[in-house]
């Protein structure tokens, strides 16, 4: 197979070289929508990360394309309608960081609950104010997990270790799982009303766009902590800013933002996108917001699992045994 790999990190190349010596592989540090594609039109396979926008214009540039292997669980950056029309298979990495992302969610939560960033800043400035640094326990608090899939399940497991009460919202309910892990399913309104901590782990698509918005975020329990390690587009940024300003949410730990690719790539935004970017600037300037730049997945172990699964997806496809394929519906 002829394979083009985009969004490449140096440590990934070593794994690809080691595990795929029998194929012609070309590497690009750039995303597919920024790279020079003039010399690779005859390639069978491309592999991308979420920073690549694989739209109809990009797909047209690969007339022999048979497989898109995204090195991520989410696939909203790939135009599935075009892929279906052109009979291009799309594979993802459905399981690589269930524990990894869940651990980062708790890293953000603990940092906010115990005011770690403020404490570090005070220590650097040789100022000590214990009153200003008074935090809160997680023990016996209620955590609301929105999206009780593979990552959400691990959040629930960790929450039990802190002695927390657990509510979950998911369109697919697993009664046996709720009994085994001792949590309760509820509707999103009830979850928002009763949760001291809200942690977001839903996939992003047309149905989940702004699933948290001005209409339902007004139900959030006053004084809640909000964590988002999923996708920025799940939350209406205006509504989040308002909730932070009026102290409905006392603190937010965010690993993602709406239209974050524009920031990463320094692209020229549309008028609407510019509005969102300006809102992001305001959001990130708020003292009660802790932000990490989309690194919840980023551990040595998880990245290795991503690369190995991607290679397995490619080799299985070549062997006529498609695995981890994305449903076009």
N, C-alpha and C positions, 0 to 999 in steps of 0.2 A: 504493500500500500504506500501511497504518497500522502504524507501527513504534514500539515502545517499547524504549529502550536503557537498560540498567541498569549499575551499577558504573562510571559514567562519570567519566573524568578530563578536566580542562579542555582538554588538548591534543587529546583525541579528538574533542571536540565540533566543533572547527574543521574537522577532516577530514570528519566526517559532514555538516556544513553545506555544505561545498564540493562534495562528491561526490554528495549526494543531495538536491538542491533540489526535485525533483518529487514528493516523498512527504511525508506527514504524519508527522513524527517528534517523539516526546516523550522527554525525557531525565530520567534519575534518577541522582543521585549514589549513592543507596542500592542495595543488592542487591535482587533481585526478592522475596526473602522478608522484606524489611524495609520495602519501599516501600508507599505508599498506592495500592492498585490499583483503588479504587472507581470511578474515572472512565475507565478504559481497557479495559473488558471486551471491547470490539468490535475489538480490534487483531488484525491478521493475523500479525504477526511480533514476536518479542522477541529481543533480543540481550543476552547476559550474559557475565560473566567467571567464573572458577572460584570466586569468593567467593559466588556465588548458588547456592542449593540449589533446583533446579527439580524438585520432587517432585510427587506426584499432587495434593496440596492446592493447590499453586500453579497447576498446569495446569488444574484445574477452574475457576479464576477467569478463564480465557481461553477462553470457549466457541467463539470463531471462529479460534482459533490454528491456523496452518498451518505455521509455520516457527520453529524455535529456532536462532539463529545464535550459537554460543558463540565468544567471542574468545580461544580457546585451542586447543591441540592435544588435551589431555585432555578427556574428557567424562563422567567418573565422577560429576559433580555434577548430571547430567541423568538423570531416570528414563526409560530407553529402553523399558522394558516398557510403560509408560503411553503413550508417544509412538507406539509401534508399534500399540497397540490403537486409538488415536484417529487414526491415520494422519497424525501430525505429523512432518514432515521435520526432521532435526537435521543441521546443518552445523558443521564445525569449521574450524580453520586448521592444516592438517597440516604446513605448512612456513613458518616465519617466523623461527625463532631457532636453527637448527641450529648455526651458528657462534657465535651470541650466548651460548647456554647453555653450550656447550663452552668458550668463553673464560672464562666465570665459574667453571666447574669448575676451570680451571687457575689462576685468580686465587686461589681458596681454597687450592688445593694449594701454590702457590708461597708464599703467606702463611704456611702451616703449615711447609713444608719449610725456609724461611729465617727462621722465627719473627719475621715482620714486626710483628704486633700487640704482641708483648712488647718488641721493639726500640723501637717508637714510644712505648710507655708509659714505658720506661726513659729515653728521650731527654726526654720531657716532664717527668719527675721529676729530670732532670739526674743520672741514675745510669747508669754504663756498666760492663757486665760481659760481656766478650766470651766468656768461658767458658760463661756461662749462655745465650748466644745462638748457640751453635754449631749450624748447621743441617745439611742433607744435600743432596747432589746428586740430580738427577733422571736424569742421564745414566747409562745402563746399568741403571737400575732396571726392574723389571717392573710394568707397569700392567695391571690386570684390569678390562676394560670390560664391565659387565653391562647388556646392551641395546645391540646394535650396529646400531641404526637410524640415522636421519638425524643425530641429535645425537651418538650414539656414534661414528659414522663420522668426524665432525669432531674428536672427542676423539682418535681414533686418528691422524688426520693431524697434529694438534698434537704428540702424543706422539712421533711420528717426528722432529719438529724438535728434540726434546730428546735424541734418541738412545736412546730407551727400547725395551725389549722389550715386546711387546703380546700379551695373551691376551684372548679375548672369549667371552662366553656369550650365546647368543640361541636362542630356540626355532626361529627361521627362519635357516638357514645359507645364506650366499651364497658359494659356493666361489670364483667369479670375483673377487668383491670382496676376499676374503681374500688372493688371489694378487696383485691389483693394489696393495692397501694393505699387504701383507706383515705379516699378523697370523695367529694361530692360534686356531681355535675349540676350546673345551674344555668339559667339564662344570663345573658351578658349584663342586663340591667341590675339583676340581683348581685352578680359578682362585683360590679362597680360600687354598689351601695355598701357592701359588707367587707370589702378587702382593705386591709391596711397597706398592703403591697400589691401592685399589679404588674405582672411580668408577661410580656407579649412574645408569643412563639408561633404565630400563624403564618402560613405561606402567603405570598403576595400575588394577587391576580385581580381581574376585573371585579369579582365579587367581594373581595376583601379590601379594595381600595377605600381608604378613609373609614374603615370599620369602626374606628373610634373618632368621633366627630363632635361638633358643637351640640348636637341633639342628645347624644348619650353621655358625653363626658361631664355634663352638669349633674349626673347622678353619682359621680365619684365621691366616696367617703372623704370628708374633709380631713386634711392632714396626711393623705396617702403618699407613698413613694411609688414612682412610676419607673419601670425598667423596659427598654426596648432593645433587644439584640436580634430582631427579626428583619424587618424592612421598614424604611422610613415612610413609605407610601401608605402604610397601614393606619397612620395617624394624621389627622388634619392638623397641620402645624399651627394654624391660628388658634385652634381650640386648646392645644397643649400650652401655648404661650399664655393664653387667658387663664387657664387653670393654675399655672405657676404664679402668675401675677396676683391672683386673688387668694393664693395659699390653699386652694382646694387640693392641689398637689404641692407638697412642701419641698420635694426634690425629685429630679429626674436623672436617671442614668441611661445614657443613650450611646449605642454603638453604630447607629444608622440615622440617616437624614433623608428627607425627600430630595430627589434630584441630586444625590450626592456625587454621581458620576461627573456632573458638570464641574464640581469643585476639584475632583481628582484629576480630571483631564484638562481643566482650565479652558473649557469650551465656551463659545459665545452662546448665551442663552436666548430663548425666545422671550417675548414680553411677559408671558405667563410664568415661564421658568425663572425669569429675573425677579419676579415678585416673590416666588418661593425662596430663592436664594437670599433675598433681603430679610425674609422672615427667619431663615436659618441663622443669619448673622445676629439677629436680635436674640434668638433662642440661645445661641452659644455664648452670648455676652452676659447671660443671666447668672447670678451668683449661685443659684440653687440648681444648676445644671452641671452634671459631670459627663464629659463626652470623650469617647475613644473612637478612633477613625476606622471603623469596620474591621476590628481585629479579633472579634469573639471566636472566630474559627482558627485563628492563627497560632497554633502550637506546632512544634516539630512533629509530634505524633499524628496530629490531624492532617497536616499537609502531606505527610507521607502516605496516609490512607487515601487521601484524595487522588494523588498521582497514581498509586497502585490500582485503584478502582477504575480510573480513567483508562489506563493501559489494558486492564482486563476487559473493559467495555469494547475497546478497539479490536483486540485480538479475537474476542468472541464473535464480533460482527464479521470479521474476515472469515471465521470458521463457519459462518452461517447460523450461529446461535446467539441471537440478539438478547442482551440482558440489560437491565436497568433502563429500559426504554420509557420515554415520556409519552403519556396518552395525549393524542391530538385533540381530544374532545374538550 
